[in-house]
Amino acid sequence: MSQHKIVKIPDWVLPEAESYIAQDPESAYYYAKDVIKGRWPEGEKIIAEDAYFAYRYALNVVKGRWPEGEKIIAESFYFAYDYAKDVVKDRWPECEKIISKKATWAHPYARDVIKGRWPEAEKIIAKDADYAYRYAKDVVKGSWQGYEP
């Protein structure tokens, strides 16, 4: 998932290893989660550069919103949806522009986060037969003539 090089640390390396761990978002995330068992400021800068690990860090380490990682998370359809659903637990306006561009994410965002119709995304959803059907079934819960300006 990470686009960054994973830094392998030899077993004989002592506490100085943290400087190497802090160079890789995956290693930094797992180090904070499994070793520090809490926030690790030294690794947060690199974690905030990777949408997947920024989302996981907010969810599993911070256990709430993490503004430092939100910029990169908001650039990813998938992790923006997950962050809104699992972390924000409400609408997250910062991500709605990107999510509304794809029916594959607009439908579940309307269903799981908004829990109702999302007029701003209906034009995109209506253009995808499968997701238009799902939107009618799961969100509109009835006949839907499609996008209505």
C-alpha positions as CSV (number, residue, x, y, z in Angstrom):
1,M,0.0,0.0,0.0
2,S,2.8,2.4,0.9
3,Q,4.7,4.1,-1.9
4,H,7.6,4.6,0.5
5,K,10.6,2.3,0.9
6,I,10.3,0.0,3.9
7,V,13.3,0.4,6.1
8,K,14.5,-2.9,7.4
9,I,16.2,-2.6,10.8
10,P,18.7,-5.2,12.0
11,D,18.0,-6.9,15.3
12,W,21.2,-5.5,16.8
13,V,20.2,-1.8,16.4
14,L,19.3,-0.1,19.6
15,P,17.0,2.9,20.3
16,E,18.7,4.8,17.4
17,A,16.4,2.6,15.3
18,E,13.6,5.1,15.8
19,S,15.2,7.5,13.4
20,Y,14.9,4.8,10.7
21,I,11.4,3.8,11.7
22,A,10.3,7.4,11.4
23,Q,11.3,7.4,7.7
24,D,8.6,4.9,6.6
25,P,4.8,5.4,7.1
26,E,4.1,1.7,7.5
27,S,6.8,1.1,10.1
28,A,6.0,4.3,11.9
29,Y,2.3,3.4,12.1
30,Y,2.9,-0.1,13.4
31,Y,5.6,1.2,15.8
32,A,3.2,3.7,17.3
33,K,0.3,1.2,17.5
34,D,2.1,-1.9,18.6
35,V,5.2,-0.7,20.5
36,I,4.5,2.8,21.8
37,K,0.8,2.0,22.1
38,G,-0.1,5.6,21.5
39,R,0.7,8.7,19.5
40,W,4.3,8.9,18.4
41,P,5.1,12.5,17.3
42,E,8.4,11.5,15.7
43,G,6.6,9.4,13.2
44,E,3.6,11.5,12.5
45,K,5.1,13.6,9.7
46,I,5.8,10.6,7.5
47,I,2.5,8.9,8.4
48,A,0.7,12.0,7.3
49,E,2.1,11.5,3.8
50,D,0.3,8.2,3.2
51,A,-3.5,8.1,3.0
52,Y,-3.8,4.5,4.1
53,F,-1.6,4.8,7.1
54,A,-2.9,8.3,8.0
55,Y,-6.4,6.8,8.1
56,R,-5.3,3.8,10.2
57,Y,-3.3,6.0,12.5
58,A,-6.4,8.3,13.2
59,L,-8.6,5.2,13.6
60,N,-6.4,3.0,15.7
61,V,-3.9,5.2,17.5
62,V,-5.4,8.7,17.8
63,K,-8.9,7.2,18.0
64,G,-10.4,10.3,16.5
65,R,-9.9,13.0,14.0
66,W,-6.3,13.7,13.1
67,P,-6.0,17.0,11.3
68,E,-2.4,16.5,10.4
69,G,-3.4,13.5,8.1
70,E,-6.7,14.8,6.8
71,K,-5.2,16.6,3.7
72,I,-3.7,13.4,2.3
73,I,-6.8,11.3,3.3
74,A,-9.1,13.7,1.6
75,E,-7.3,13.1,-1.7
76,S,-8.3,9.4,-1.8
77,F,-11.8,8.2,-2.7
78,Y,-11.5,5.1,-0.6
79,F,-9.8,6.4,2.5
80,A,-11.8,9.7,2.5
81,Y,-15.0,7.6,2.6
82,D,-13.6,5.3,5.4
83,Y,-12.4,8.3,7.4
84,A,-15.8,10.0,7.2
85,K,-17.6,6.8,8.1
86,D,-15.2,5.4,10.8
87,V,-13.5,8.4,12.3
88,V,-15.5,11.6,11.7
89,K,-18.8,9.5,12.0
90,D,-20.6,12.3,10.1
91,R,-20.4,14.2,6.9
92,W,-16.9,15.4,6.2
93,P,-17.2,18.4,3.8
94,E,-13.5,18.4,3.0
95,C,-13.8,15.1,1.2
96,E,-17.2,15.5,-0.5
97,K,-15.9,17.1,-3.6
98,I,-13.7,14.1,-4.5
99,I,-16.2,11.5,-3.3
100,S,-19.0,13.0,-5.3
101,K,-17.0,12.5,-8.6
102,K,-17.4,8.7,-8.5
103,A,-20.7,6.8,-8.2
104,T,-18.8,3.9,-6.6
105,W,-18.0,6.1,-3.6
106,A,-20.9,8.6,-3.7
107,H,-23.5,5.8,-3.2
108,P,-22.0,4.3,-0.1
109,Y,-21.2,7.8,1.3
110,A,-24.9,8.8,0.9
111,R,-26.0,5.4,2.3
112,D,-23.6,5.1,5.3
113,V,-22.5,8.6,6.2
114,I,-25.3,11.0,5.1
115,K,-27.9,8.3,5.6
116,G,-30.1,9.9,3.0
117,R,-30.2,11.5,-0.4
118,W,-27.2,13.5,-1.6
119,P,-28.4,15.8,-4.3
120,E,-24.9,17.1,-5.1
121,A,-23.8,13.6,-6.2
122,E,-27.0,12.4,-7.9
123,K,-26.0,13.5,-11.4
124,I,-22.9,11.3,-11.2
125,I,-24.8,8.4,-9.6
126,A,-27.5,8.5,-12.2
127,K,-25.0,7.9,-15.0
128,D,-23.9,4.5,-13.6
129,A,-26.7,1.9,-14.0
130,D,-25.5,-0.3,-11.2
131,Y,-25.0,2.4,-8.7
132,A,-28.2,4.2,-9.8
133,Y,-30.1,1.0,-9.0
134,R,-28.3,0.7,-5.6
135,Y,-28.9,4.3,-4.8
136,A,-32.7,3.9,-5.5
137,K,-32.8,0.7,-3.5
138,D,-30.6,1.7,-0.5
139,V,-31.0,5.5,-0.3
140,V,-34.1,6.7,-2.0
141,K,-35.8,3.4,-1.0
142,G,-38.2,3.5,-4.0
143,S,-38.6,4.7,-7.5
144,W,-36.0,7.2,-8.6
145,Q,-36.2,9.0,-11.8
146,G,-32.6,9.9,-11.6
147,Y,-30.9,13.3,-11.3
148,E,-33.4,16.0,-10.8
149,P,-31.9,19.5,-11.1
